[in-house]
Amino acid sequence: MLYKIKSRIYALGKKVNDLIPALKEKYGIVTNPSEISNSLSGNLQSPKAQDIVSYSNEIVTAWEIETEG
C-alpha cells in the first residue's frame, strides 16, 4: 500500500467504497469493491489496478485538502 490510501480514507471518516463513484465520475474507471480493495492492497498488479491506486491517491488527497479548508 504505497500511499496508505485505506488508512487515509478511514481518517477522513469515509469508506473505501466511497472511491467507486469518484473513480467513475472523474476518470471513467468502472470498478467494484473487491477489485478496488485488491488494487489498494497490492494484490492486483494490472495496469487498471495501477490506475486505480494512482487515481485513488489523487482523490483522497483532494478530500484531505477539502477537509483542511
CORRADA-V278545 format. One record per backbone hydrogen bond with DSSP energy under -0.5 kcal/mol. NH is the residue of the N-H (numbers start at 1). CO is the residue of the C=O. If there is no record, write none. Layout:
BEGIN
((NH CO) (NH CO))
END
This chain:
BEGIN
((4 1) (8 4) (9 5) (10 6) (11 7) (12 8) (12 9) (13 10) (14 9) (18 15) (19 16) (20 17) (21 17) (22 18) (23 19) (24 20) (25 21) (26 22) (27 23) (28 24) (29 23) (30 28) (31 29) (36 32) (37 33) (38 34) (39 35) (40 36) (41 37) (42 38) (42 39) (43 38) (44 38) (50 46) (51 47) (52 48) (53 49) (54 50) (55 51) (56 52) (57 53) (58 54) (59 55) (60 56) (61 57) (62 58) (63 59) (64 60) (65 61) (66 62) (67 63) (68 64) (69 65))
END
